[in-house]
Amino acid sequence: MTSRHSPSISLPVILSSVAVTLAVAVLVGWILLIVRNKPLTQDIIANTWLLVAGIVSLAIIIAVLVLFLFFLIREIREVRRQTSFIDSVTHELKSPLAALKLCLETLAREGLPDRQREQLRGMMLDDVDRLSVFIDRVLTATRVSQERAAQTIQEFSLAALAERSVSTIVKRTKVDPAAVNVAIDPALRVATDEIALATALENLIDNAIKYSTPPVRVDVIAGEDARGRLTIDVRDHGIGIPRGHQKRIFERFYRVPEEQVRERRGTGLGLYVVSALIRSLGGRVDASSPGPGEGATVRITLPASRRVS
Protein backbone atom coordinates (compact mmCIF):
# COMPACT_ATOMS: atom_id res chain seq x y z
CA MET A 1 0.00 0.00 0.00
CA THR A 2 1.66 3.18 -1.17
CA SER A 3 0.63 6.76 -0.91
CA ARG A 4 0.76 9.24 -3.72
CA HIS A 5 2.67 11.43 -1.26
CA SER A 6 5.54 8.95 -0.90
CA PRO A 7 8.82 10.73 -0.13
CA SER A 8 10.92 11.50 -3.21
CA ILE A 9 14.69 11.07 -3.31
CA SER A 10 15.13 13.73 -6.00
CA LEU A 11 15.67 16.59 -3.52
CA PRO A 12 18.53 15.00 -1.56
CA VAL A 13 20.12 13.76 -4.81
CA ILE A 14 20.07 17.26 -6.34
CA LEU A 15 21.36 18.90 -3.17
CA SER A 16 24.12 16.34 -2.79
CA SER A 17 25.18 16.89 -6.41
CA VAL A 18 25.36 20.65 -5.84
CA ALA A 19 27.29 20.15 -2.61
CA VAL A 20 29.80 17.81 -4.25
CA THR A 21 30.28 20.22 -7.18
CA LEU A 22 30.92 23.13 -4.83
CA ALA A 23 33.28 21.07 -2.72
CA VAL A 24 35.28 20.00 -5.80
CA ALA A 25 35.42 23.57 -7.11
CA VAL A 26 36.68 24.96 -3.80
CA LEU A 27 39.16 22.10 -3.42
CA VAL A 28 40.55 22.75 -6.91
CA GLY A 29 40.83 26.44 -6.07
CA TRP A 30 42.78 25.75 -2.90
CA ILE A 31 45.05 23.29 -4.72
CA LEU A 32 45.83 25.85 -7.43
CA LEU A 33 46.54 28.45 -4.78
CA ILE A 34 48.97 26.17 -2.98
CA VAL A 35 50.64 24.95 -6.20
CA ARG A 36 51.28 28.52 -7.31
CA ASN A 37 52.61 29.24 -3.82
CA LYS A 38 50.76 32.51 -3.89
CA PRO A 39 50.92 34.28 -0.52
CA LEU A 40 47.50 34.77 1.00
CA THR A 41 48.33 38.40 1.66
CA GLN A 42 48.35 39.08 -2.10
CA ASP A 43 45.12 39.65 -3.98
CA ILE A 44 43.11 39.90 -0.77
CA ILE A 45 39.75 40.14 -2.54
CA ALA A 46 40.24 36.89 -4.49
CA ASN A 47 41.44 35.05 -1.40
CA THR A 48 38.52 36.36 0.63
CA TRP A 49 36.04 35.09 -1.94
CA LEU A 50 37.80 31.74 -2.00
CA LEU A 51 37.56 31.52 1.78
CA VAL A 52 33.88 32.49 1.76
CA ALA A 53 33.18 29.91 -0.95
CA GLY A 54 34.90 27.25 1.16
CA ILE A 55 32.82 28.13 4.23
CA VAL A 56 29.57 28.16 2.23
CA SER A 57 30.42 24.83 0.60
CA LEU A 58 31.18 23.29 3.98
CA ALA A 59 27.88 24.58 5.36
CA ILE A 60 25.99 23.14 2.38
CA ILE A 61 27.73 19.77 2.76
CA ILE A 62 26.81 19.67 6.46
CA ALA A 63 23.20 20.62 5.62
CA VAL A 64 23.02 17.87 3.00
CA LEU A 65 24.41 15.31 5.46
CA VAL A 66 21.78 16.36 8.02
CA LEU A 67 19.09 16.08 5.34
CA PHE A 68 20.30 12.62 4.38
CA LEU A 69 20.24 11.62 8.05
CA PHE A 70 16.66 12.87 8.34
CA PHE A 71 15.58 10.94 5.23
CA LEU A 72 17.40 7.83 6.43
CA ILE A 73 15.74 7.90 9.86
CA ARG A 74 12.34 8.45 8.27
CA GLU A 75 12.82 5.57 5.85
CA ILE A 76 14.03 3.25 8.62
CA ARG A 77 10.92 4.07 10.67
CA GLU A 78 8.69 3.50 7.65
CA VAL A 79 10.32 0.14 6.94
CA ARG A 80 9.86 -0.89 10.58
CA ARG A 81 6.19 0.12 10.50
CA GLN A 82 5.63 -1.77 7.26
CA THR A 83 7.38 -4.85 8.65
CA SER A 84 5.14 -4.69 11.72
CA PHE A 85 2.13 -4.27 9.44
CA ILE A 86 3.09 -7.33 7.37
CA ASP A 87 3.50 -9.39 10.55
CA SER A 88 0.08 -8.23 11.75
CA VAL A 89 -1.53 -8.95 8.38
CA THR A 90 -0.03 -12.44 8.36
CA HIS A 91 -1.48 -13.10 11.81
CA GLU A 92 -4.87 -11.56 10.95
CA LEU A 93 -5.16 -13.74 7.84
CA LYS A 94 -3.72 -17.01 9.14
CA SER A 95 -5.71 -17.17 12.39
CA PRO A 96 -9.24 -17.17 10.89
CA LEU A 97 -8.13 -19.32 7.95
CA ALA A 98 -6.71 -21.91 10.34
CA ALA A 99 -9.94 -21.82 12.34
CA LEU A 100 -12.03 -22.20 9.17
CA LYS A 101 -9.95 -25.18 8.08
CA LEU A 102 -10.38 -26.84 11.48
CA CYS A 103 -14.15 -26.26 11.41
CA LEU A 104 -14.44 -27.69 7.90
CA GLU A 105 -12.42 -30.75 8.87
CA THR A 106 -14.66 -31.26 11.90
CA LEU A 107 -17.83 -30.84 9.82
CA ALA A 108 -16.58 -33.55 7.45
CA ARG A 109 -16.75 -36.14 10.23
CA GLU A 110 -19.63 -38.57 10.13
CA GLY A 111 -22.14 -38.76 12.94
CA LEU A 112 -21.54 -35.20 14.18
CA PRO A 113 -24.56 -33.98 16.21
CA ASP A 114 -26.70 -31.27 14.55
CA ARG A 115 -26.19 -28.95 17.50
CA GLN A 116 -22.42 -29.11 17.13
CA ARG A 117 -22.73 -28.56 13.39
CA GLU A 118 -24.68 -25.36 14.00
CA GLN A 119 -22.05 -24.19 16.49
CA LEU A 120 -19.31 -24.81 13.94
CA ARG A 121 -21.24 -22.93 11.25
CA GLY A 122 -21.60 -20.00 13.63
CA MET A 123 -17.88 -20.04 14.34
CA MET A 124 -17.14 -20.11 10.62
CA LEU A 125 -19.42 -17.13 10.00
CA ASP A 126 -17.63 -15.22 12.77
CA ASP A 127 -14.26 -15.94 11.15
CA VAL A 128 -15.54 -14.86 7.73
CA ASP A 129 -16.91 -11.64 9.25
CA ARG A 130 -13.56 -11.02 10.91
CA LEU A 131 -11.76 -11.44 7.58
CA SER A 132 -14.28 -9.19 5.85
CA VAL A 133 -13.84 -6.42 8.42
CA PHE A 134 -10.07 -6.69 8.18
CA ILE A 135 -10.07 -6.49 4.38
CA ASP A 136 -12.50 -3.55 4.44
CA ARG A 137 -10.20 -1.71 6.84
CA VAL A 138 -7.14 -2.27 4.65
CA LEU A 139 -9.05 -1.14 1.55
CA THR A 140 -10.34 1.95 3.36
CA ALA A 141 -6.82 2.83 4.47
CA THR A 142 -5.61 2.46 0.89
CA ARG A 143 -8.40 4.67 -0.45
CA VAL A 144 -8.01 7.50 2.06
CA SER A 145 -4.22 7.55 1.60
CA GLN A 146 -4.40 7.80 -2.20
CA GLU A 147 -7.34 10.01 -2.96
CA ARG A 148 -9.79 12.46 -1.49
CA ALA A 149 -13.09 10.63 -1.54
CA ALA A 150 -16.22 12.47 -2.66
CA GLN A 151 -18.40 13.47 0.27
CA THR A 152 -22.16 13.26 0.62
CA ILE A 153 -23.22 15.96 3.07
CA GLN A 154 -26.53 15.30 4.76
CA GLU A 155 -28.26 16.15 8.01
CA PHE A 156 -28.78 13.42 10.61
CA SER A 157 -29.08 12.70 14.33
CA LEU A 158 -25.66 12.25 15.92
CA ALA A 159 -27.12 10.17 18.77
CA ALA A 160 -28.78 7.76 16.33
CA LEU A 161 -25.54 7.43 14.35
CA ALA A 162 -23.57 6.70 17.52
CA GLU A 163 -26.12 4.10 18.65
CA ARG A 164 -25.90 2.31 15.29
CA SER A 165 -22.10 2.37 15.43
CA VAL A 166 -22.14 0.94 18.95
CA SER A 167 -24.61 -1.78 17.92
CA THR A 168 -22.38 -2.80 14.99
CA ILE A 169 -19.25 -3.08 17.13
CA VAL A 170 -21.00 -4.75 20.08
CA LYS A 171 -22.36 -7.42 17.75
CA ARG A 172 -18.92 -7.92 16.20
CA THR A 173 -16.94 -8.03 19.46
CA LYS A 174 -19.65 -9.81 21.49
CA VAL A 175 -19.26 -7.55 24.51
CA ASP A 176 -22.12 -6.74 26.86
CA PRO A 177 -24.18 -3.95 25.21
CA ALA A 178 -24.36 -2.22 28.59
CA ALA A 179 -20.56 -1.85 28.52
CA VAL A 180 -20.77 0.94 25.92
CA ASN A 181 -22.67 4.04 27.00
CA VAL A 182 -23.80 6.75 24.57
CA ALA A 183 -24.36 10.15 26.20
CA ILE A 184 -25.50 12.35 23.31
CA ASP A 185 -28.53 14.63 23.20
CA PRO A 186 -31.08 13.01 20.84
CA ALA A 187 -31.95 16.50 19.55
CA LEU A 188 -28.37 17.14 18.38
CA ARG A 189 -28.24 17.10 14.59
CA VAL A 190 -25.20 17.53 12.38
CA ALA A 191 -24.60 18.02 8.67
CA THR A 192 -21.64 16.07 7.32
CA ASP A 193 -20.75 12.85 5.53
CA GLU A 194 -22.62 10.22 7.55
CA ILE A 195 -20.69 7.22 6.23
CA ALA A 196 -17.29 8.79 6.92
CA LEU A 197 -18.25 9.79 10.48
CA ALA A 198 -19.81 6.37 11.16
CA THR A 199 -16.65 4.61 9.94
CA ALA A 200 -14.51 6.81 12.19
CA LEU A 201 -16.74 6.21 15.22
CA GLU A 202 -16.83 2.45 14.65
CA ASN A 203 -13.05 2.33 14.49
CA LEU A 204 -12.73 4.33 17.71
CA ILE A 205 -15.29 2.24 19.60
CA ASP A 206 -13.68 -0.98 18.36
CA ASN A 207 -10.28 0.29 19.53
CA ALA A 208 -11.65 1.37 22.90
CA ILE A 209 -13.09 -2.12 23.50
CA LYS A 210 -9.97 -3.87 22.21
CA TYR A 211 -7.62 -2.00 24.54
CA SER A 212 -9.91 -2.11 27.58
CA THR A 213 -9.29 -4.27 30.61
CA PRO A 214 -12.19 -6.17 32.23
CA PRO A 215 -14.75 -5.03 33.03
CA VAL A 216 -15.08 -3.19 29.72
CA ARG A 217 -16.55 0.31 30.02
CA VAL A 218 -16.63 2.73 27.10
CA ASP A 219 -18.34 6.13 26.94
CA VAL A 220 -19.30 8.01 23.78
CA ILE A 221 -19.96 11.66 24.62
CA ALA A 222 -20.74 14.70 22.46
CA GLY A 223 -20.18 18.28 23.52
CA GLU A 224 -18.81 21.65 22.54
CA ASP A 225 -15.37 23.17 23.08
CA ALA A 226 -14.51 26.77 24.01
CA ARG A 227 -14.59 27.81 20.34
CA GLY A 228 -18.04 26.38 19.75
CA ARG A 229 -16.80 23.40 17.76
CA LEU A 230 -18.56 20.04 17.98
CA THR A 231 -16.64 17.43 19.96
CA ILE A 232 -17.19 13.67 20.15
CA ASP A 233 -15.22 11.80 22.82
CA VAL A 234 -14.72 8.04 22.89
CA ARG A 235 -13.39 7.23 26.35
CA ASP A 236 -12.22 3.88 27.69
CA HIS A 237 -10.79 2.69 30.99
CA GLY A 238 -8.16 0.37 29.58
CA ILE A 239 -4.39 0.14 29.23
CA GLY A 240 -3.90 3.82 28.37
CA ILE A 241 -1.44 5.48 25.98
CA PRO A 242 2.07 6.60 27.03
CA ARG A 243 2.48 10.36 26.58
CA GLY A 244 5.22 10.05 23.96
CA HIS A 245 2.97 7.99 21.66
CA GLN A 246 -0.29 9.96 21.82
CA LYS A 247 0.35 11.77 18.53
CA ARG A 248 2.14 8.96 16.71
CA ILE A 249 -0.73 6.46 17.04
CA PHE A 250 -2.45 8.22 14.12
CA GLU A 251 0.45 7.45 11.77
CA ARG A 252 -0.04 4.70 9.22
CA PHE A 253 1.09 1.25 10.47
CA TYR A 254 2.13 2.67 13.86
CA ARG A 255 1.49 0.64 17.01
CA VAL A 256 2.77 1.44 20.49
CA PRO A 257 5.77 -0.87 21.03
CA GLU A 258 4.56 -2.37 24.31
CA GLU A 259 3.66 -5.94 25.24
CA GLN A 260 0.06 -5.09 26.18
CA VAL A 261 -0.48 -3.71 22.68
CA ARG A 262 1.27 -6.57 20.88
CA GLU A 263 -0.95 -9.05 22.74
CA ARG A 264 -3.97 -7.59 20.93
CA ARG A 265 -4.69 -8.01 17.24
CA GLY A 266 -4.14 -4.96 15.08
CA THR A 267 -2.45 -3.54 12.02
CA GLY A 268 -1.85 0.10 12.92
CA LEU A 269 -4.42 1.22 10.34
CA GLY A 270 -7.55 1.89 12.40
CA LEU A 271 -6.57 5.25 13.90
CA TYR A 272 -4.84 6.27 10.67
CA VAL A 273 -8.17 5.77 8.87
CA VAL A 274 -9.98 7.76 11.56
CA SER A 275 -7.54 10.66 11.26
CA ALA A 276 -7.74 10.73 7.46
CA LEU A 277 -11.54 10.60 7.42
CA ILE A 278 -11.97 13.33 10.03
CA ARG A 279 -9.48 15.58 8.23
CA SER A 280 -11.54 15.12 5.06
CA LEU A 281 -14.53 16.44 7.04
CA GLY A 282 -12.59 19.55 8.02
CA GLY A 283 -11.97 18.38 11.57
CA ARG A 284 -9.20 16.89 13.66
CA VAL A 285 -8.69 13.99 16.04
CA ASP A 286 -6.57 13.91 19.20
CA ALA A 287 -5.75 11.33 21.87
CA SER A 288 -5.12 11.90 25.55
CA SER A 289 -4.40 9.62 28.47
CA PRO A 290 -3.39 10.19 32.10
CA GLY A 291 -0.90 7.37 31.67
CA PRO A 292 -0.49 3.59 31.34
CA GLY A 293 -3.35 1.66 32.92
CA GLU A 294 -5.54 4.75 33.30
CA GLY A 295 -7.57 4.63 30.11
CA ALA A 296 -7.61 6.96 27.13
CA THR A 297 -9.86 9.45 25.39
CA VAL A 298 -9.88 10.03 21.65
CA ARG A 299 -11.62 13.26 20.66
CA ILE A 300 -13.08 14.11 17.27
CA THR A 301 -13.42 17.85 16.74
CA LEU A 302 -15.60 19.11 13.89
CA PRO A 303 -16.18 22.71 12.75
CA ALA A 304 -19.09 24.54 14.39
CA SER A 305 -20.69 24.78 10.95
CA ARG A 306 -21.26 21.01 11.00
CA ARG A 307 -23.67 21.42 13.90
CA VAL A 308 -27.27 22.06 12.85
CA SER A 309 -29.06 22.06 16.21
Secondary structure as a PSIPRED ss2 file (coil, helix, strand):
# PSIPRED VFORMAT (PSIPRED V4.0)

   1 M C   1.000  0.000  0.000
   2 T C   1.000  0.000  0.000
   3 S C   1.000  0.000  0.000
   4 R C   1.000  0.000  0.000
   5 H C   1.000  0.000  0.000
   6 S C   1.000  0.000  0.000
   7 P C   1.000  0.000  0.000
   8 S C   1.000  0.000  0.000
   9 I C   1.000  0.000  0.000
  10 S H   0.000  1.000  0.000
  11 L H   0.000  1.000  0.000
  12 P H   0.000  1.000  0.000
  13 V H   0.000  1.000  0.000
  14 I H   0.000  1.000  0.000
  15 L H   0.000  1.000  0.000
  16 S H   0.000  1.000  0.000
  17 S H   0.000  1.000  0.000
  18 V H   0.000  1.000  0.000
  19 A H   0.000  1.000  0.000
  20 V H   0.000  1.000  0.000
  21 T H   0.000  1.000  0.000
  22 L H   0.000  1.000  0.000
  23 A H   0.000  1.000  0.000
  24 V H   0.000  1.000  0.000
  25 A H   0.000  1.000  0.000
  26 V H   0.000  1.000  0.000
  27 L H   0.000  1.000  0.000
  28 V H   0.000  1.000  0.000
  29 G H   0.000  1.000  0.000
  30 W H   0.000  1.000  0.000
  31 I H   0.000  1.000  0.000
  32 L H   0.000  1.000  0.000
  33 L H   0.000  1.000  0.000
  34 I H   0.000  1.000  0.000
  35 V H   0.000  1.000  0.000
  36 R C   1.000  0.000  0.000
  37 N C   1.000  0.000  0.000
  38 K C   1.000  0.000  0.000
  39 P C   1.000  0.000  0.000
  40 L C   1.000  0.000  0.000
  41 T C   1.000  0.000  0.000
  42 Q C   1.000  0.000  0.000
  43 D C   1.000  0.000  0.000
  44 I H   0.000  1.000  0.000
  45 I H   0.000  1.000  0.000
  46 A H   0.000  1.000  0.000
  47 N H   0.000  1.000  0.000
  48 T H   0.000  1.000  0.000
  49 W H   0.000  1.000  0.000
  50 L H   0.000  1.000  0.000
  51 L H   0.000  1.000  0.000
  52 V H   0.000  1.000  0.000
  53 A H   0.000  1.000  0.000
  54 G H   0.000  1.000  0.000
  55 I H   0.000  1.000  0.000
  56 V H   0.000  1.000  0.000
  57 S H   0.000  1.000  0.000
  58 L H   0.000  1.000  0.000
  59 A H   0.000  1.000  0.000
  60 I H   0.000  1.000  0.000
  61 I H   0.000  1.000  0.000
  62 I H   0.000  1.000  0.000
  63 A H   0.000  1.000  0.000
  64 V H   0.000  1.000  0.000
  65 L H   0.000  1.000  0.000
  66 V H   0.000  1.000  0.000
  67 L H   0.000  1.000  0.000
  68 F H   0.000  1.000  0.000
  69 L H   0.000  1.000  0.000
  70 F H   0.000  1.000  0.000
  71 F H   0.000  1.000  0.000
  72 L H   0.000  1.000  0.000
  73 I H   0.000  1.000  0.000
  74 R H   0.000  1.000  0.000
  75 E H   0.000  1.000  0.000
  76 I H   0.000  1.000  0.000
  77 R H   0.000  1.000  0.000
  78 E H   0.000  1.000  0.000
  79 V H   0.000  1.000  0.000
  80 R H   0.000  1.000  0.000
  81 R H   0.000  1.000  0.000
  82 Q H   0.000  1.000  0.000
  83 T H   0.000  1.000  0.000
  84 S H   0.000  1.000  0.000
  85 F H   0.000  1.000  0.000
  86 I H   0.000  1.000  0.000
  87 D H   0.000  1.000  0.000
  88 S H   0.000  1.000  0.000
  89 V H   0.000  1.000  0.000
  90 T H   0.000  1.000  0.000
  91 H H   0.000  1.000  0.000
  92 E H   0.000  1.000  0.000
  93 L H   0.000  1.000  0.000
  94 K H   0.000  1.000  0.000
  95 S H   0.000  1.000  0.000
  96 P H   0.000  1.000  0.000
  97 L H   0.000  1.000  0.000
  98 A H   0.000  1.000  0.000
  99 A H   0.000  1.000  0.000
 100 L H   0.000  1.000  0.000
 101 K H   0.000  1.000  0.000
 102 L H   0.000  1.000  0.000
 103 C H   0.000  1.000  0.000
 104 L H   0.000  1.000  0.000
 105 E H   0.000  1.000  0.000
 106 T H   0.000  1.000  0.000
 107 L H   0.000  1.000  0.000
 108 A C   1.000  0.000  0.000
 109 R C   1.000  0.000  0.000
 110 E C   1.000  0.000  0.000
 111 G C   1.000  0.000  0.000
 112 L C   1.000  0.000  0.000
 113 P C   1.000  0.000  0.000
 114 D H   0.000  1.000  0.000
 115 R H   0.000  1.000  0.000
 116 Q H   0.000  1.000  0.000
 117 R H   0.000  1.000  0.000
 118 E H   0.000  1.000  0.000
 119 Q H   0.000  1.000  0.000
 120 L H   0.000  1.000  0.000
 121 R H   0.000  1.000  0.000
 122 G H   0.000  1.000  0.000
 123 M H   0.000  1.000  0.000
 124 M H   0.000  1.000  0.000
 125 L H   0.000  1.000  0.000
 126 D H   0.000  1.000  0.000
 127 D H   0.000  1.000  0.000
 128 V H   0.000  1.000  0.000
 129 D H   0.000  1.000  0.000
 130 R H   0.000  1.000  0.000
 131 L H   0.000  1.000  0.000
 132 S H   0.000  1.000  0.000
 133 V H   0.000  1.000  0.000
 134 F H   0.000  1.000  0.000
 135 I H   0.000  1.000  0.000
 136 D H   0.000  1.000  0.000
 137 R H   0.000  1.000  0.000
 138 V H   0.000  1.000  0.000
 139 L H   0.000  1.000  0.000
 140 T H   0.000  1.000  0.000
 141 A H   0.000  1.000  0.000
 142 T H   0.000  1.000  0.000
 143 R H   0.000  1.000  0.000
 144 V H   0.000  1.000  0.000
 145 S H   0.000  1.000  0.000
 146 Q H   0.000  1.000  0.000
 147 E C   1.000  0.000  0.000
 148 R C   1.000  0.000  0.000
 149 A C   1.000  0.000  0.000
 150 A C   1.000  0.000  0.000
 151 Q C   1.000  0.000  0.000
 152 T C   1.000  0.000  0.000
 153 I E   0.000  0.000  1.000
 154 Q E   0.000  0.000  1.000
 155 E E   0.000  0.000  1.000
 156 F E   0.000  0.000  1.000
 157 S E   0.000  0.000  1.000
 158 L H   0.000  1.000  0.000
 159 A H   0.000  1.000  0.000
 160 A H   0.000  1.000  0.000
 161 L H   0.000  1.000  0.000
 162 A H   0.000  1.000  0.000
 163 E H   0.000  1.000  0.000
 164 R H   0.000  1.000  0.000
 165 S H   0.000  1.000  0.000
 166 V H   0.000  1.000  0.000
 167 S H   0.000  1.000  0.000
 168 T H   0.000  1.000  0.000
 169 I H   0.000  1.000  0.000
 170 V H   0.000  1.000  0.000
 171 K H   0.000  1.000  0.000
 172 R H   0.000  1.000  0.000
 173 T H   0.000  1.000  0.000
 174 K C   1.000  0.000  0.000
 175 V C   1.000  0.000  0.000
 176 D C   1.000  0.000  0.000
 177 P H   0.000  1.000  0.000
 178 A H   0.000  1.000  0.000
 179 A H   0.000  1.000  0.000
 180 V E   0.000  0.000  1.000
 181 N E   0.000  0.000  1.000
 182 V E   0.000  0.000  1.000
 183 A E   0.000  0.000  1.000
 184 I C   1.000  0.000  0.000
 185 D C   1.000  0.000  0.000
 186 P C   1.000  0.000  0.000
 187 A C   1.000  0.000  0.000
 188 L C   1.000  0.000  0.000
 189 R E   0.000  0.000  1.000
 190 V E   0.000  0.000  1.000
 191 A E   0.000  0.000  1.000
 192 T E   0.000  0.000  1.000
 193 D E   0.000  0.000  1.000
 194 E H   0.000  1.000  0.000
 195 I H   0.000  1.000  0.000
 196 A H   0.000  1.000  0.000
 197 L H   0.000  1.000  0.000
 198 A H   0.000  1.000  0.000
 199 T H   0.000  1.000  0.000
 200 A H   0.000  1.000  0.000
 201 L H   0.000  1.000  0.000
 202 E H   0.000  1.000  0.000
 203 N H   0.000  1.000  0.000
 204 L H   0.000  1.000  0.000
 205 I H   0.000  1.000  0.000
 206 D H   0.000  1.000  0.000
 207 N H   0.000  1.000  0.000
 208 A H   0.000  1.000  0.000
 209 I H   0.000  1.000  0.000
 210 K H   0.000  1.000  0.000
 211 Y C   1.000  0.000  0.000
 212 S C   1.000  0.000  0.000
 213 T C   1.000  0.000  0.000
 214 P C   1.000  0.000  0.000
 215 P C   1.000  0.000  0.000
 216 V C   1.000  0.000  0.000
 217 R C   1.000  0.000  0.000
 218 V E   0.000  0.000  1.000
 219 D E   0.000  0.000  1.000
 220 V E   0.000  0.000  1.000
 221 I E   0.000  0.000  1.000
 222 A E   0.000  0.000  1.000
 223 G E   0.000  0.000  1.000
 224 E E   0.000  0.000  1.000
 225 D C   1.000  0.000  0.000
 226 A C   1.000  0.000  0.000
 227 R C   1.000  0.000  0.000
 228 G C   1.000  0.000  0.000
 229 R C   1.000  0.000  0.000
 230 L E   0.000  0.000  1.000
 231 T E   0.000  0.000  1.000
 232 I E   0.000  0.000  1.000
 233 D E   0.000  0.000  1.000
 234 V E   0.000  0.000  1.000
 235 R E   0.000  0.000  1.000
 236 D E   0.000  0.000  1.000
 237 H C   1.000  0.000  0.000
 238 G C   1.000  0.000  0.000
 239 I C   1.000  0.000  0.000
 240 G C   1.000  0.000  0.000
 241 I C   1.000  0.000  0.000
 242 P C   1.000  0.000  0.000
 243 R H   0.000  1.000  0.000
 244 G H   0.000  1.000  0.000
 245 H H   0.000  1.000  0.000
 246 Q C   1.000  0.000  0.000
 247 K C   1.000  0.000  0.000
 248 R H   0.000  1.000  0.000
 249 I H   0.000  1.000  0.000
 250 F H   0.000  1.000  0.000
 251 E C   1.000  0.000  0.000
 252 R C   1.000  0.000  0.000
 253 F C   1.000  0.000  0.000
 254 Y C   1.000  0.000  0.000
 255 R C   1.000  0.000  0.000
 256 V C   1.000  0.000  0.000
 257 P C   1.000  0.000  0.000
 258 E C   1.000  0.000  0.000
 259 E H   0.000  1.000  0.000
 260 Q H   0.000  1.000  0.000
 261 V H   0.000  1.000  0.000
 262 R H   0.000  1.000  0.000
 263 E C   1.000  0.000  0.000
 264 R C   1.000  0.000  0.000
 265 R C   1.000  0.000  0.000
 266 G C   1.000  0.000  0.000
 267 T C   1.000  0.000  0.000
 268 G C   1.000  0.000  0.000
 269 L C   1.000  0.000  0.000
 270 G H   0.000  1.000  0.000
 271 L H   0.000  1.000  0.000
 272 Y H   0.000  1.000  0.000
 273 V H   0.000  1.000  0.000
 274 V H   0.000  1.000  0.000
 275 S H   0.000  1.000  0.000
 276 A H   0.000  1.000  0.000
 277 L H   0.000  1.000  0.000
 278 I H   0.000  1.000  0.000
 279 R H   0.000  1.000  0.000
 280 S H   0.000  1.000  0.000
 281 L C   1.000  0.000  0.000
 282 G C   1.000  0.000  0.000
 283 G C   1.000  0.000  0.000
 284 R E   0.000  0.000  1.000
 285 V E   0.000  0.000  1.000
 286 D E   0.000  0.000  1.000
 287 A E   0.000  0.000  1.000
 288 S E   0.000  0.000  1.000
 289 S C   1.000  0.000  0.000
 290 P C   1.000  0.000  0.000
 291 G C   1.000  0.000  0.000
 292 P C   1.000  0.000  0.000
 293 G C   1.000  0.000  0.000
 294 E C   1.000  0.000  0.000
 295 G C   1.000  0.000  0.000
 296 A E   0.000  0.000  1.000
 297 T E   0.000  0.000  1.000
 298 V E   0.000  0.000  1.000
 299 R E   0.000  0.000  1.000
 300 I E   0.000  0.000  1.000
 301 T E   0.000  0.000  1.000
 302 L E   0.000  0.000  1.000
 303 P C   1.000  0.000  0.000
 304 A H   0.000  1.000  0.000
 305 S H   0.000  1.000  0.000
 306 R H   0.000  1.000  0.000
 307 R E   0.000  0.000  1.000
 308 V C   1.000  0.000  0.000
 309 S C   1.000  0.000  0.000
